[in-house]
Amino acid sequence: MTTVQAAAADPAVERMRRWRLVLGGESDGTGCRLTGRDAAMDSALAALYRGSADGSDGARGRQTRSAGLGGSAPQVARWLGDIREYFPTSVVQLMQQDAISRLGLDRLLLEPEMLEAVEPDVHLVGTLLSLKHALPETTRETARAVVGAVVAELERRLADRTRSTLGGALDRSARVNRPRHRDIDWGRTIRANLKNYLPDAGPDGRGTVVPERLVGYARARRAVKKDVILCIDQSGSMAASVVHSAVFGAVLASMHSLDTRLVVFDTSVVDLTEQLTDPVDVLFATRLGGGTDINRALAYCQSRITRPSETIVVLISDLYEGGIRSEMLKRVAAMKASGVQFIALLALSDEGAPAYDHNHAAALAALGAPAFACTPDVFPDIMAAAIEKRPLPVPAGT
């Protein structure tokens, strides 16, 4: 009977098996010896978590029985293949992130064979973008394909819901209350006047609704059009947010009722609006890392606003400002006073609670612009509320 079969038959054995995989080593006190697939899983874990790149125990400086991943691209490629076989995708992506950060494997991403073996995810895209200037010619096309695969998956997951949610919000914002007869939206008109229901006033005695307020569709020439400016911090800590922002920017740009501009910044400001038709182009035009000058970025965005009351500015930044703090806050206050809908997102990612400048977040909140983190799945609802000028659905605990 194999270890796995024994574990399936006895919960206590399964518990010891799991502890053995967690603790590693040979003298762990569990009394469980791993064989076959379990031993291979243990070896893959040991290569990453029980040895440094040179095969030594980083905490105690002594040699371990694991050789680690070392500096060999073929060895790393085999390891990547092993973990994809033994672990689910979510765990594989986490182990890849740990390998890059713990063992300095970013240099091995310069090898096309390794890139082809890696499970694409948002974090890998961030690493590739930070290394893009160092990529050799032989690797660039593979890197672009990896980035394209991640972008395509994000678009598949997010695009339809975004268009549906924002399309409905734009439609509702376009309704008028003095419509011509042929433009009356009877369903919404009835719902808006249910309080005026008279139970016995109908011609057949079944009651009627008195339509004191008519709700109708705006005619095409009066259709609402919103201006959206995405202002994205491209400092290294914002890599996942940059990836999601590029995808959302492309989706918003594809909606004819929105005029979308995408601006990225560190200590300089770059307008990438002309490249929004291809989010992969947008990502390869970014420059992850460097300082942060939010004031300069907002000054540029402010100069591009022509219809304040119909403009939504979305600042996505951890708010660690390297520019002039007082000027930054003055710009936000001026934009809001002119009628701009200003949204400050501390992150646009699935990574959980972000690190951010609490003082700047509190200062923005005092100006009526609460700063909060947002997941990609919630972003369409945030934008829909801004389009309709409703209170933003700020996540609980923010």
Phi, psi and omega in degrees: 000132179284168178301316182295319179296319178296320179297322180294329182277336186224111180302328180293321177295319179297321179297315179294322178300314180295318178298322179298319179292325180290314186282327182066190179072175182256329180252071186257357177082002181275338183072016183249121178257128183270140177223166173057231183298321179297319179295322178293320176298316179299320180295319179295320178292320182296324181300331182261314192257352179239019176200148175273182183299334181261008177087007180257157177283114186297331184281325186244352177072019179247160180291143175250169180285346179271139178279353183070190180271341177059203183247017184266121178298317177300320179296318179295319179299319178295319179298318178299319177296321180297311184292331177290333178281323189265340187233155176291162186304318182298322179287322178301314181297320178295317180294324176298316179300315181297321180296320180293317184279322185279324189247005177064038184278005179301328180295333181280349175290352176283353180264122181299327180296323180288318179302321180293337182269345185281143173282114184295136172205175185300321183292322177296320177301316178301318179295315180298319181294324179290338181258002193302328181285343180263354183292130175289162183303324183292341184259340189299317180294322177295318178298317180296323178295321178297313179298317180299323179295318179294315180299317180298320179293319178296318178297318179300321184282327192250333192295309186298316180294321179298312180297319180295313182295313182285328176298319177295320179295317178295321179296316180294324179292338183272355182293149179237156185256002175228060186280158168291161186304317184287350180258005182289132173268097189293324180299311180289328178296316179296315180297325181288343185241017180300333179294343180262021180290130177247112190296331186243016187266354182285158182296334179254013177079009182264005177091166180208163176252127177273113185278081178293328181235121178268137177242129183222170176279140173289143176289161188305320184290346181251009184302140181290137173228126182254146173260127181240128176241115174266119183246105195249124174286120181255025173294159189304326183289348185257019188304311181297322178294323178297317180298310180294323180296321179297319179293312179296322178301317179294321179295313180297321180295336180280353181266120187293338180277358179239139172252105191254135175236138178238124183237130175245152183208153162229255170268351173239171184235132179231128178267116183253020184303320184294344182257009186293345178293341180225102182298335177293319175300319179300313183295319180286350175269352178280169180221089183291137180109177179092187183276194183216126175229085183294321181302315179296319180296317180292327177298318178296313180300318180299324181289344181261002181273121178246339180229080187306317184290346179244021184245138175241120176254124178247109176266122178245105187199152174279002173068017173280088188280129175256356180265214185266108186301312184298322179291322178302312181293324177297321180294317178298315179299318180294318179296315180296320179297331181277353178109002179290138171276114184249125180239130178245113178252126180286338177194151172234081186197175178259019190274003181089198185296124181272161168277138182201167179279107184293325180295316180291323178297318179294322179294321177293320178299322178295336178271002182087020179233078182299139179256130183207158177277154185217134174275158179303326181291335181270338185306316178302322179292323176298313181293323178298318178296320179294319179298318181274000180058041174263164173301139182289139178283073183294128180303146180299144178088359180279000000 
